[in-house]
Amino acid sequence: FAQTFIMDTSKGIIDFLFFLAPSLLVFGTAWFLIKKFLGRETALKMLEMRSAQQRELMPLRLQAYERLSIYLERISPNVMLLNQYEPGMTVMEFQQRLLEVIRNEFEHNYAQQIYISAPLWTVIRNAKEEVARQVNVAASALDPEAPAYQLSKKIFDAMLEKEEFPTQRALNILKGEVGQLF
């Protein structure tokens, strides 16, 4: 009797597995296909979200590039010296005004760094510091009470000695980065 029970049980288990195997195969195939389908759908949704994000972010990035290019133009010595000069100013007054313009314009555009690359921001910050350094170096070589036009002349002379002034170099790098967007 025990032997018959073991044989019947073994046959029952084998029969059960025989009927269960195709079901497990179908379930495994369905699970694999559904998982693959859902993975693809998730990837497509992520791609759509990134694309929508880029469409929304692009105008802000372009505006940041525009504002920073205006900043670089405003602190470019050939523009800044002409815009800030007033007859009757001394070298010291003119130096203070130029440094104030450089600092205020930079602070006004400080938030734009989140929309541009870190290397470009470093170039812009370095250009600002170089222009301020050039103003200070030129002013230190002159009498503080001398007329402001002497400071302008000294800065222009220093510009002529350089192949490319830092604001122009920064502007060229900025234009290159904008060109990569398109």
C-alpha positions, 0 to 999 in steps of 0.5 A: 500500500505504501508503495502504491501511495508513493507511486501515485504521489510521484505520478501526481507531482509529475503530472502537476509539474507537466501541467504547471510548466507551460503555465510558468513559461507563459507567465515568464514570457508575459512578465518579461514582455510587460517589463520590457514594454514598461521600461521602454514606456518609462524611457519615452516619458523621461525623454519627453520630459527632458525635451519639454524641460529643454524647450522651457529652459532654452529661452532662459539660457539664451537670455542669460547669454544675452545679458552676459554678453551685454555685461562684457560689452559694458565693462569693456574698457573701450566702451566703459571709459567713454560711457563713464567719463565726465569732464572735471573728474580726477583719476581717483574719482574715475577709478572709483566709478569704473570699479563701481560699474564693474562690480554693480554690473557683475552683481546685477548679472550674478544669477545668470551663472546657473544657466551657463557652463561653469567654465564660461562663468569662470572666464567671465569672472576672470575677465571682470577681475582682469579689467578691474586689475587693469584699472587699478594698475593704470590708476596706481601709476598716476597722480590721484588728483590728475585729470581723469582723461589720463587714466583713460589714456593709460588704460587704452595704452595697456589695451593696445599692448595686449593681443586680445582684451579679456572681455573680448576673449570672454565674449568669443568663448560665450559666442562659441558656447551659444553656437553649440546650442544650435 
